[in-house]
């Protein structure tokens, strides 16, 4: 059950990274608007929610080493979501690297 909380936390963090990237692509009136706009504030807020979810899961018995391994799912989520949202290309090298990371995660949990 708490592993699902951690996986959801990783997904929320991936979404927040996309939101922050989206903000970086926008043109802003000045430096203050560059850092104080709804995308940046929501992105960092989502990172905070992700952090709180991880703390909650660890307080219920999930070990830090398990959380850090599950966090590597962001290497799967971010490129896939970037492909969907920003139309970024997924090369065979990137997909191979993601596969190696996922195999490492599976081996660790065996």
BELRA-V478084 format. One line per field, one symbol per residue. ss: DSSP state (H for helix, E for strand, - for the rest). psi: psi as a letter, one per 30 degrees, with the letter a starting at -180 (. if undefined). burial: b if it has 24 or more other ideal C-beta (glycine too) atoms within 12 Angstrom, else e. A space follows every 10 residues. Layout:
# BELRA-V478084
ss: ???
psi: ???
burial: ???
This chain:
# BELRA-V478084
ss: -HHHHHHHHH HHHHHHHHHH HHHHH----- HHHHH--HHH HHHHHHHHHH HHHHHHHHH- ---HHHHHHH HHHHHHHHHH HHHHHH---- -HHHHHHHHH HHHHHHHH--
psi: efeeeeeeee eeeeeeeeee eeefflklel eefefileee eeeeeeeeee eeeeeeeefg fkleeeeeee fffffeeeee eeeeeghkkj leeeeeeeee eeeeeeeef.
burial: eeeebbbbbb bbbbbbbbbb eebeeeeeee eeeeeeeebb eebeebbeeb eebbeebbee ebeeeebebb bbbbbbbbbe bbeeeeeeee eeeeeeebee bbeebeeeee
